[in-house]
Amino acid sequence: MVSAYRHGRNAKAGSRHRHGRAIDIKVDGVRAADVRDYLWGRYDAEVGVGFYRQQQFVHLDHRKNYPATAWTQKHHSAENTYNPRWSRVAKRPTLVAAVAGLFQ
């Protein structure tokens, strides 16, 4: 786990981390892109999956009554890119099955 609950200056206003609804993770021995694709391939609504390419971690949050949202942040100070290409590719059934095999 990279980060979970945040408070005070460590959490932006409105952050799901601040409300205990988000986690940033890395999985030892598994590429961050594979973790990202696995999580994104499993949910159709009420989640946010962010890929932080430079830091090599994945953000997962719960968004009650919201559609699923995906983004990439290419480097620490960059704006998020929403609906990136990987988010469309990761929903393909063959990729979902292949990536799921990494976690069994």
N, C-alpha and C positions, 0 to 999 in steps of 0.2 A: 504494500500500500504506500503510495506516495503522499497522499493527503486525503482527509475526510472532512470532519467537522472543522470549521474555521470560525473565529470570532474576532471582534475588535478590528484592528488595522489589517489583519490578515484576511479579511473577507470583504469583498465589495458589497455594497448595498444591493439587495436583490439576489445575491448569490445563493444557489441551492446548497452550497457548502455551509453557508451560515445557518441554514435551517435543517441541517443534517440529512439532506436528500441527495448528496453527491459524494462520489469517491473518485480519486485519481489512482490508477493502478499500473503496475508493471508485473509481468509474470516471468520469473526466472526461466531462461531457456526457450522462451517463446517470443518471436518478433512482435513488437507493439502493433504493427499492421495486422497481424493475424488475430491478436486479441480484439482489436477494433472491429475487424470483419466478423468475428464470431459473435460479439455482442450485438452489432448492428443487424446481423442476419437473423437474430432471435426475436426481435421486437418490431411491432408495427405501429405502436402508439405509446404515448406517455413516457418516452425516454429521450434523453439527449446523449449522443455519443460524439465526443470530441477527440480528435487525434492531434496530439502535440508533437509534430514531427521532430523538431530539433531536440526536445527533451526526451523523446521516445517513451511517452506514457499515454494512456487513454483515460479520458474522463467519461464517467457514466453517471447520469442523474435521472431522477424521477420527476416527471412533469404531468401532474394530475390534470386530466381533461385537455391535454394538448397533443397535437400530432407529434410523431417522432421527428427529431431534429438532428442533423449531422453537420459537422463542421471540421475544418482543419485549420490549425494555426501553424504556419510554416516556420516562424521563428518568434522568439519571446515578445518582441514589440510589434509584430504584424497584426493586422486586423484578421478576424476569422473569415474564412471562405466557407459559405454555407452551401449545402447540397453539392459537395465535391463529387468528382467522378467515382471515387471508391464507394460512395454511398449507394450509387445505382448498381455498380458491379457486384457488391457484396450481397445484394438481395437475390442474385441468380441462384437457383436451386443447386446447381452443380458445385458452385463455390461454397455455399453454406455447408453442404455435405463434406466437402474436402477439408474445410477449416475445422469443422466439428471433430473430425478424426484426430486432429492435433491434441485435443483435450481429453481423449479417452485413454 
